[in-house]
């Protein structure tokens, strides 16, 4: 399943990138969105690079289909890795990987944060796959729907805190 989004901000590309690079703001974001036990295992910055390796627990919710319940508990542990690079045109590119403990899906994606006339835009493309026989497609679709909801919640949070 493919998940895409285009998140417009009135804040500058540098301000949104700084948000992504701050342990404090990212922690506050996940806490506000209902995650728990957030921690950054690695945050490495260079002149034009950023690497983040984080962990958190996210609530699954009640809407999980019965046939998929064996893959998810009440809370799922998530590992998210982002590798950002600044491009010569002032934009930033990110390779993203998300692993959910005990859930047999592969989540990989790309983000491009680029300046625009009145702020910036973050273009997100995520691919979710599962090779589990019989239920893999349903599992990928369920994770994809949750990913879309999470991305929208994160977008609204970032907009509300960065565009004051």
N, C-alpha and C positions, 0 to 999 in steps of 0.2 A: 504494500500500500504506500502510496506517495502522499505526503503532506506538504503543502506549500503555503506560504504566507508572505505578505508584503506589509511591513509595519512602518508607517510614516511617523516621524517625530518632528516637532518644531525646534527641538534642541539640536545643537551642532553635532556632527559626526564625532568630534573629539569628546564632547560631553557624554554621549551614549557609550562610546568605547571606554571612557573612564569609569562609567557605571559598571560595565561588564568586568572591568579589571579590579574592582574594589571588593575585598572580602567582606567588608562591613555592609555595603549596599546589597550585595548578592545574598548575604545571610538574612538581612532584613526582608528582602523580597520573598525568599522561600518561607520564612517564618510567617509573613503576612498571608501567604497563599496556602498555609496549612501543613507544610512539611515540618518534620522534626529531625533532630539529631544531624543537622547540617554541619559539615566541616570541609575545609579545603585541605586536601592532602599535599597539593603542590600548587603554588602560584609563582611562576617565573616570568619576569618581564625583561625584555631587552629593548634596544632602541626602536625596533620596528616589529617586535614579536611579543606574544603573550601566550603562555600555556597555563591552563587551569585544569586540575584534576580534583573533582569534588565528589562528596558522598552526601546522601540525604535519605530519609525515609518519607514516602508519600502514601497518603491514604488511597485505598483502592476504590472505595465507594460501594454502594449497594447494587448498582446497575450491572454488575458483572454477570454474564450468562452462566447458567449452572454448569454447562460442559467445560467451562474455562476455570472454574473455581479451584481446581487442583493445582493450577499454576500460580495462583495469587493468594496471599494471605490478606489480613485486614490492612496491613501496611507492607509496602514493598521497599526494599533497599535498592537505591539507584546510584550508579556511578556515572558521572558525566565528565567527558574529556573534551576540551576545546583547545585548538591550536590556531591562534590568530597571527596574521601577517599583514603589515601595512604595504599597500601597493603604491606605485609611483604616481598614480592619479589622485592620491589622498583617500582612497577607499581602503577598507580592511576586508580580508577574506578569512574565513574560518572553516576548518574541518572539524566535524563534531561526531562523537561516538557516545552512545548511551547504552549501558548494560543494566538490566533489571535482574537482580538475584532470583534464580529459580524460574524465570520466565523465558522460555526458549524462543526469543526473537532477536533479530539483529537490527539495530537502529543506527544508521549512519546518515550524515547530512552535511550540508554546506550552508554557510551564511555569508552574505556580502553586505557590509555596512558601508553605504556610500553617501557622499554629500549631495544635497539638492539645493535648489535656490532658497527655499524657506526652511532649511533644517537638514534632515537626512532620512534615509530609508534603510531598513534592514530586510533583506530578501532572504527567506529561509526555505530551503528544500531538504526534506527529510524522507528517507526510504526505510520502510519497516517490512521485514521479511521473517517468515518462520517456515521451517521445513518439517514441522511435526505432521505426521500423517493424519488425515481426516480433519483435524481441528486447526491446522496451521494458518489457513486463510482467515478463519474466524478470529483467531488469536491476534493476528497481525492487524486486522480491521479494528478490533477492540482497542488494542494498544494505540493504533493510529487515531481513533476518535478521542481517546484520553489525551494523546499528544496534542491534538488540535485545541482541545479545551485548555490544557495547561499553557500552551503557547499564547492563546488569547488572554488568559489571566495574567501571564507575565507581561505581555504587551501593555495591557491596561495599567498594571502596577507601575511599570517603567514610565509610561506617559504621565501618570498622576504625580510621580515623584521627581521627574526630571524636567518637567515643563512648567514649573512654578514661576 
